Amino acid sequence: MENARIAEVFDKIADLLELKGDNPFRVRSYRTAALTVKDHSERLEDMVRQGKDLTKIPHVGEAISKKIQEIVARGTCKRLEELEQEVPASLLELLRVPQLGPRKVALLYDKLSISSLDDLKRAAQEHKIRDLPGMGSKTEENILKGIETVEAGVGRYLLSAAYEHAASIGRHLDAVKTIKRWEVAGSFRRQRETIGDLDILVQAKDRKKAADAIVSYEEIEEVLGKGHEKISVRLHNSLQIDVRFFEPDSFGSALAYFTGSKSHNVALRKRAQQKDWKLNEYGLFEGDRPIAGQTEESLYKCFDLPWIPPELREDRGELEAAEQDRLPKLVELGQIRGDLHVHTTASDGINTLEEMVEAARQMNYQYLGVTEHSKAVTVAHGLDEDAVLRRIEEIRELNESLKDFWVLAGLEVDILKNGALDIDEKVLAELDWVVASVHFHFNLDEQSMTDRLLAAIRSGVVHCLGHPLTRLIGARDPIKFDMEKVLGACAENKVWIEINAQPDRLDLPDIHCQLGKELGAGFAIGTDAHRQADLNFMKFGIAVARRGWLERTDVLNSCTIKQLKQKLKKP
């Protein structure tokens, strides 16, 4: 059993407790346990089998340890089963709808017997919700919009979840001796922000033995099909995995074909047809004679093209750029020298300043931008002016004790409804790094929201526009503003644009990164980390940057510490 599966049980317990209105501290303990379990480097199942003491893991006490052992043994635990008897599990689906927290979901269930998305949609359309306490017609309207957002994401999985499953099944495939090579293709290989399923290509000496071993993967809920060419399975969380077998001579063409995108493949096939060639998953053919297929490179070479990185294969000009030798040299994770958006216990983070710095140094970073929330975000214990000044002093003192590492005294300051900043600009001017973000009033009209963002960008004290669209993938729609005008203003005022690497944000999205680059804007990738493990989200930000055609020189935190200080030097 993978750690992520155990974490899901704890998250579900926390959700059900929250719906019951249980003690917030108990809810938080299960949330913390889920996060700890998910990020633990060693498989907990292996630790249980080996008789290791689980209580030595941070945030895992005796009670959680016993539940982990029970989950490993049974796949669930008694506490979850009890809660599922007390609270309809279908209510969890409602928590995905923006505007609905546990209290409102409980109210809807108690007053209107709403226990599913269909119930909720029907009640909202029939205007039954607006008369409930704390609701109203506007809330009812927003609930309908939220349902549309949720439904649009049904059957899609975040890239981060796909990473977990790909790594898990990858360990299983690596242990199968007859499998000589395997690759994940599809939208995962193109690093799309969400995926529909996982496509895996396999080369095996003995396909039957390989197939038998593959379907023994413990996370499989159902085998949908098993043949000589293809295996389809559904995991316990409904994610479908399609495994296809190919021989070495056609593995490269199969990898290209199943990586996609469909429009990129169509464009390649048109080029093949112009030469009277045939291109499919088995190779590139002139008549019946195969002329390429063993590698992707050989395939592109036949078209007089260099190999095109999978992230660019969206038919957004990559073939023309390759033809003209204009493909970007995409930024790489190894080129990142620091993280420019993290939180600590001073606001709503889990780890202390010193702990976050230590984690960053373990990653061989040269600097870390510590950006607590400002006072408007009360739920995150945001800092007021005095607290900001004290924080600056604390970080300055810490820097004196650090060698070859720089902690940027920063802040994630709120952009208020009128475009003003949440902290006095004289105080902001004392900071090394100011990220300005929208956290409230998402429903302004396009012109008002554009003016709001432009005011912050032109303030003269902001270094970076944080998660510009404010979206949560599959949960909250992006705010509306004039993208070209805002990105252009960032370029003009030398304000970097954040690529927020939180898996459910990935904001700014790739297509807008491409536009921003064309307009001359620069970018900063931040994980928005609230605990040490979140620093590993950087790879998701890199995925967005690469899909957005960004190179090392486009990304601020690819700079060395010396270069960064020079770029942020005040006139």
Disulfide bonds with the S-S distance in Angstrom:
none
